[in-house]
Amino acid sequence: MAEMTLFEKILAGEIPGDMVYEDEHCAAFRDINPAAPVHVLLVPRKPIPRLADASGDDAGLLGHLLLVAPKIAAAEGFGDAFRLVVNNGADAGQSVFHLHLHIIAGRPLKWPPG
């Protein structure tokens, strides 16, 4: 059996997380190394390593994450100006291999990122 990821341990309550949202499909908690005043990680409860590993069966879950993200941004006071980031793979900056969306807000965000 594969070792649980950091995010699975947070979801299971084995490691504390500063939770800002939870439902039966996902949970969101504050990033411990924030890139902006608001930096929340939205994590599906289903352990999908990378976005590229999602299947057609995950379409509803992926859509749910995209619908929940604006609600979290609004609850944090930034419903009109936030960025969603999904890193896919180590070369793209992914360090925890459990799909997650970064919800970033609270300062001007430049383009291009990175």
Backbone as a ProteinNet text record, in pm:
[ID]
protein_1_A
[PRIMARY]
MAEMTLFEKILAGEIPGDMVYEDEHCAAFRDINPAAPVHVLLVPRKPIPRLADASGDDAGLLGHLLLVAPKIAAAEGFGDAFRLVVNNGADAGQSVFHLHLHIIAGRPLKWPPG
[TERTIARY]
84.3	0	89	56.9	136.3	121.1	228.9	224.5	130.1	60	-32.9	45.9	-12.6	48.4	23.5	97.3	77.7	-68.3	-127.9	-266	-363.5	-338.7	-424.5	-417.4	-299.1	-283.5	-358.2	-356.8	-433.2	-582.2	-627.6	-769.6	-814.7	-725.4	-758.9	-747.3	-697.2	-682.4	-556.2	-466.5	-341	-241.8	-251.6	-168.1	-265.2	-241.2	-334.3	-327.3	-440.4	-450.2	-546.1	-518	-605.4	-719.1	-821.7	-931.9	-1017.7	-1053.5	-1144.9	-1272.1	-1272.3	-1389.7	-1379.9	-1494.4	-1501.1	-1638.1	-1640.9	-1764	-1728.3	-1823.6	-1799.4	-1700.8	-1674.9	-1587.6	-1448.9	-1435.5	-1309.3	-1295.7	-1177.1	-1150.8	-1049.4	-1049.1	-955.9	-893.2	-762.8	-689.5	-582.4	-538.8	-439.7	-303.9	-235.3	-100.6	-5.2	85.7	179.5	293.2	306.7	407.7	338.5	256.6	171.2	248.2	197.3	252.7	180.2	76.3	-4.9	-78.6	-139.9	-214.7	-321.2	-385.9	-476.5	-412.6	-385.8	-331.3	-388.5	-493	-567	-548.2	-531.4	-520.9	-653.9	-709.9	-836	-802.2	-835.5	-789.1	-908.4	-915.7	-1022.4	-993.6	-1097.6	-1077.6	-1026.1	-1063.5	-1012.7	-866.6	-775.7	-634.6	-599.8	-599.2	-556.9	-418.4	-313.4	-178.5	-158.2	-201.1	-182.8	-308.8	-328.4	-442.5	-439	-320.9	-307.5	-348.9	-358.7	-400.2	-551.1	-622.5	-768.8	-827.3	-940.4	-1007.4	-1143.8	-1210.7	-1345.4	-1439.7	-1414	-1496	-1480.7	-1375	-1348.1	-1405.5	-1474.7	-1524.8	-1613.6	-1702.6	-1790	-1711.9	-1611.5	-1528	-1448.4	-1391.2	-1313.6	-1402.9	-1522.6	-1617.9	-1655.9	-1673.3	-1706.8	-1596.7	-1471	-1359.9	-1364.4	-1393.8	-1399.4	-1518.2	-1624.3	-1738.9	-1718.1	-1642.9	-1616.4	-1512.4	-1412.9	-1303.4	-1352.7	-1445.2	-1492.6	-1565.6	-1632.5	-1700.9	-1598.9	-1488.5	-1383.2	-1320.9	-1290.8	-1233.8	-1327.4	-1457.3	-1554.9	-1558.4	-1554.7	-1556.3	-1432.3	-1323.1	-1198.8	-1195.6	-1301.2	-1310.2	-1256.5	-1231.6	-1173.2	-1248.4	-1380.3	-1460.8	-1446.5	-1400.2	-1387.1	-1245.7	-1146.9	-1008.3	-928.3	-913.2	-833.2	-776.1	-675.4	-613.6	-620.1	-647.2	-639.1	-516.5	-440	-320.7	-326.2	-298.4	-282.5	-147.5	-56.8	73.6	61.5	110.1	103	244.7	297.5	430.4	537.6	646.7	756.2	813.8	828.9	885.4	793.7	667.3	572.7	558.9	635.2	631.9	548.7	494.3	414.5	508.3	483.3	567.8	492	360.3	277.9	194.4	211.7	144.2	7.7	-76.5	-219.3	-278.4	-357.1	-413.9	-464.1	-430.8	-480.7	-480.3	-574	-584.1	-535.4	-448.5	-406.3	-504.4	-565.5	-650.7	-568.7	-530.8	-437.6	-504.9	-495.1	-557.6	-497.7	-538.8	-502.6	-387.9	-335.9	-233.1	-243	-188	-188.3	-107.8	-165.5	-100.9	-57.9	67.3	125.2	107	123.4	122.7	238.2	313.4	296.1	348.8	292.2	342.1	475	536.3	658.4	775.3
-117.3	0	123.9	220.3	342.6	427.7	498.7	589.3	705.2	749	861.1	988.9	1073	1203.1	1296.1	1405	1507.6	1551.8	1572.8	1619.6	1513.9	1387.5	1281.6	1278.9	1303.8	1306.8	1425.6	1539.8	1655.8	1625.6	1569.1	1535.2	1435.2	1343.7	1241.5	1293.6	1416.3	1472.6	1428.4	1359	1313.9	1428.9	1527.4	1647.4	1765.1	1864.2	1977.9	2061.9	2113.9	2206.9	2318.3	2438.8	2553.3	2551	2470.5	2447.7	2573.3	2600	2710.4	2661.3	2534.6	2479.8	2327.7	2262.4	2116.7	2075.1	1977	1908.3	1762.6	1686	1542.9	1512.2	1608.5	1585.2	1646.5	1750.8	1823.5	1898.8	1952.1	2037.5	2142.5	2253.6	2362.1	2410.7	2436.9	2484	2582.9	2665.8	2767.8	2703.8	2755.9	2710.7	2755.1	2667.6	2703.1	2792.5	2805.4	2892.4	2981.3	3077.4	3152.3	3242.4	3247.9	3333.5	3467.1	3483.7	3606	3609.3	3723.7	3730.4	3621.6	3586.5	3471.2	3365.1	3249.8	3136.3	3010.4	2959.4	2844	2729.9	2609.6	2490	2416.1	2391.2	2317.9	2177.4	2077.9	1940.7	1846	1765.7	1665.1	1555	1499.6	1388.8	1264.7	1249.8	1138.7	1168	1076.2	1101.8	1079.6	1188.4	1188.1	1253.1	1183.4	1240.2	1372.8	1378.3	1498.5	1518.7	1639.7	1665.4	1571	1544.7	1455.9	1312.5	1278.2	1144	1131.1	1242.2	1238	1168.4	1105.2	1035.9	1099.8	1051.5	1098.5	1080	976.9	953.5	1065.2	1144.3	1252.1	1386.4	1389.4	1517.1	1590.6	1520.2	1584	1641.1	1567.8	1614.8	1738.6	1736.3	1850.3	1973.3	1953.4	2063.6	2116.9	2028	2069	2158.7	2120.9	2202.4	2342.6	2351.4	2482.6	2565.1	2501.6	2574.7	2615.6	2537.6	2568.8	2679.8	2681.5	2779.5	2924	2970.6	3108.7	3135	3033.3	3049.1	3072.5	3000.6	3019.1	3156.9	3197.4	3330.9	3438.6	3424	3522.2	3523.5	3406.5	3399.3	3464.4	3463.2	3525.9	3675.5	3725.6	3868	3907.9	3809.6	3838.7	3768.4	3774.9	3706.7	3761	3887.1	3946.6	3941.9	3904.6	3906.1	3796.8	3684.2	3574	3495.4	3416.4	3331.4	3187.4	3097.2	2953.1	2900	2818.5	2757.7	2608.1	2530.4	2386.1	2351.1	2301.5	2256	2107.6	2067.3	1927.8	1875.8	1805	1747.1	1832.2	1767	1833.1	1950.5	1935.5	2044	2165.2	2148.4	2259.9	2316.7	2261.9	2312.9	2231.9	2119	2037.4	1965.9	1982.5	1917.9	1811.8	1821.3	1718.2	1654.2	1525.3	1457.5	1405.8	1504.8	1489.2	1615.3	1598.3	1712.1	1817.8	1944.3	2054.6	2182.7	2268.7	2400.7	2502.9	2592	2704.5	2818.1	2871.4	2990	3103.9	3198.7	3305.2	3439.7	3527.8	3660.9	3752.1	3878.1	3972.1	4063.9	4052.5	4143.9	4145.4	4249.7	4248.3	4128.3	4057	3940.2	3972.9	3952.3	3986.6	3871.4	3905.5	3804.6	3830.3	3734.6	3593.1	3558.3	3452.8	3407.7	3335	3303.1	3222.2	3304.6
0	0	0	-82.8	-94.3	30.9	63.3	178.3	148.2	250.7	234.9	205.1	119.4	92.5	210.8	213.9	315.3	319.2	200.9	195.7	245.9	216.2	269.4	422.1	478	623.6	683.7	614.5	661.7	654.8	543.5	528.1	633.7	672.4	771.9	915.2	930.9	1064	1135.7	1065.1	1125.9	1141.2	1053.9	1057.6	1060.6	1147.6	1151.6	1024.8	987.3	875.3	913.6	867.2	895.3	793.3	821.7	728.9	711.8	586.1	556.1	488.3	441.5	373	375.6	390.1	378.8	328.7	241.5	204	177.4	127.6	109	-2.7	-92.3	-206.8	-193.5	-111.7	-106.1	25.6	45.6	161.7	118.9	190.6	160.8	289.9	282.5	398.7	353.6	447.2	416.8	388.9	287.2	253.1	363.8	403.6	510.6	460.9	328.8	268.9	165.8	212.1	119.1	22.6	-100.7	-205.1	-212.2	-131.9	-130.5	3.3	37.3	162.5	176.5	66.9	66	-22.5	34.6	-40.8	22.6	-42	7.9	-91.2	-39.1	-122.2	-117.6	-233.8	-247.3	-296.7	-215.7	-237.1	-246.3	-352.6	-355.5	-253.7	-197.1	-103.3	-176.7	-301.9	-382.4	-416.6	-387.1	-415.7	-563.5	-637.8	-778.1	-778.4	-820.6	-809.1	-883.7	-1010	-1091.9	-1175.3	-1224.1	-1311.6	-1431.4	-1485.8	-1601.3	-1569.2	-1443.1	-1403.5	-1385.3	-1392.7	-1380.4	-1502.9	-1484.3	-1594.2	-1619.4	-1720.4	-1749.6	-1631.9	-1551.4	-1432.2	-1329	-1340.9	-1245.7	-1290.7	-1402.2	-1456.1	-1355.8	-1290.1	-1191.8	-1074.9	-1028.5	-918	-960	-1078.9	-1127	-1141.9	-1193.7	-1204	-1067.1	-971.2	-834.9	-777.9	-797.8	-748	-807.7	-937.4	-1003.4	-956.2	-911.2	-857.2	-711.4	-637.6	-496.9	-483.9	-571.6	-560.3	-551.3	-636.3	-623.2	-491.8	-438.8	-310.1	-199	-204.7	-104.7	-119.5	-243.8	-267.1	-213.9	-236.4	-187.4	-35.2	25.8	172.2	232.6	157.2	202.7	170.4	102.7	72	-63.2	-150.7	-281.8	-394	-392	-491.9	-632.6	-645.4	-778.5	-835.1	-754.5	-802.7	-732.1	-800.8	-746.5	-863.5	-835	-937.3	-890.1	-984.8	-959.6	-1031.6	-961.8	-1020.6	-994	-1099.1	-1085	-1145.6	-1063.5	-1112.1	-1143.6	-1259.6	-1301.2	-1323.4	-1225.5	-1236.1	-1170.2	-1136.3	-1065.1	-1143.5	-1274	-1354.2	-1361.6	-1326.9	-1322.8	-1181.8	-1086.9	-951	-853.5	-897.5	-806	-709.2	-579.2	-478.7	-398.4	-392.5	-328.3	-438.9	-458.3	-568.4	-526.6	-499.7	-474.8	-537.3	-641.8	-713.6	-617	-645.1	-562.8	-643.9	-610.4	-672	-570.4	-615	-533.3	-561.5	-457.9	-468.6	-410.1	-495	-456.3	-478	-377.7	-387.1	-280.3	-286.7	-182.4	-216.4	-337.8	-387.1	-538.6	-606.1	-752.6	-804.2	-899.3	-956.9	-1099.7	-1127.7	-1257.8	-1357.1	-1483.8	-1589.5	-1681.9	-1725.3	-1694.7	-1556	-1497	-1367.5	-1383.3	-1273.2	-1274.3	-1304.7
[MASK]
++++++++++++++++++++++++++++++++++++++++++++++++++++++++++++++++++++++++++++++++++++++++++++++++++++++++++++++++++

